[in-house]
Amino acid sequence: MSGAAGAARVLALVYGAGATSALAAIAVLGDSTAPTYVAGLTAFWWLLPALALVPAAVAVRAWAVLASVVAPAVAAGALLGPYALPGRGGGDADLRVATFNLTGTRGLDGLRLLVERWEPDVLLLQEVSPAARRFLDERYPRYPHRWYGPASTVGDGSGSSDGDAVWSTVPVVGTQAVRGLPDGARPGEVVVLDARALGGPARLPVLSLHLASPCLGCTPREEEDNPAGGTARAARTRVAEALRYADVARDLAADGPVVVGGDLNSSDFNEPLRVLTGDGPDGGGLTDVHRVVGGRPQLTRGSNPGYARVDAVLVAGLEPVADAEAPSGGSTHSPVVADLRWER
């Protein structure tokens, strides 16, 4: 074996051991620590090499390397495999929902592109700053029905404020604040739409969520200013938020279809998304539209491609038809568009 080949095997073994250890830590510790939270958030990227190392190890009969990368390869396959499956979704849609974190005024161009290109029936917005709201008040007559939630402190330690919003082509017929959220959580509210004009029910509850911001890279002073604290504490807050919203979603789904979407600040390997989509006693039982009909990873956080899929549309009582990632237009997030069909 040449020196280069030997060094490559050592590097592959180190990678396999490290990736396997990271998966074990995520399984045991979940989002309770900053390292495991970040590892879960960015799993897409550090799991990718395992898919290439498996056939390479088999080709050169490097059985120790193969054994070290089996677990990461299985995890990568579970994460990425569904995108390769044929026949995912398709057909006519009854309802188009989009979720978009505007990042204050930075995403206004992205919102324009989203509305012009995709024309969603319902828009779930996050980080709508007072300046963005003033700019938007006289624009986009397609959405005459608008709800804005109360502003809260931005979770990056900046001390600025923003809020969530729901824009709709159909009337808003009621709202109800979500009680029992943990300390440090942004306020949440169920917004009820009359979807009969779209062939749906008279009461369609929707939630625009923005779970606690992680304050990654924050100074101690910025962590103090963040309502949810530093990365580890914020991760625990997100799990508690997800558990509460899972309760709300289960109760709402007992009476009909439900739409939940937003910036979850968590990805497929983080607890909040698993809680919201779980079927157990603590799970929300929601369907992740992207996991059912998505055709690509949709790394919505950061520049294209981003580093994590943190924005999602989740539903109950609706059939996913298609989804897409739209241009960010300057926001730190990309919009997600979901086409849905009423269950018949």
Secondary structure as GFF3:
##gff-version 3
##sequence-region A 1 344
A	DSSP	alpha_helix	3	29	.	.	.	ID=ss1
A	DSSP	alpha_helix	34	41	.	.	.	ID=ss2
A	DSSP	alpha_helix	43	59	.	.	.	ID=ss3
A	DSSP	alpha_helix	63	80	.	.	.	ID=ss4
A	DSSP	three_ten_helix	81	84	.	.	.	ID=ss5
A	DSSP	beta_strand	95	101	.	.	.	ID=ss6
A	DSSP	alpha_helix	108	118	.	.	.	ID=ss7
A	DSSP	beta_strand	122	128	.	.	.	ID=ss8
A	DSSP	alpha_helix	130	136	.	.	.	ID=ss9
A	DSSP	beta_strand	145	148	.	.	.	ID=ss10
A	DSSP	beta_strand	152	153	.	.	.	ID=ss11
A	DSSP	beta_strand	161	168	.	.	.	ID=ss12
A	DSSP	beta_strand	172	177	.	.	.	ID=ss13
A	DSSP	beta_strand	189	193	.	.	.	ID=ss14
A	DSSP	three_ten_helix	196	198	.	.	.	ID=ss15
A	DSSP	beta_strand	204	210	.	.	.	ID=ss16
A	DSSP	alpha_helix	220	225	.	.	.	ID=ss17
A	DSSP	alpha_helix	231	253	.	.	.	ID=ss18
A	DSSP	beta_strand	258	263	.	.	.	ID=ss19
A	DSSP	alpha_helix	271	277	.	.	.	ID=ss20
A	DSSP	beta_strand	287	288	.	.	.	ID=ss21
A	DSSP	alpha_helix	289	293	.	.	.	ID=ss22
A	DSSP	beta_strand	311	316	.	.	.	ID=ss23
A	DSSP	beta_strand	318	325	.	.	.	ID=ss24
A	DSSP	beta_strand	336	342	.	.	.	ID=ss25
###
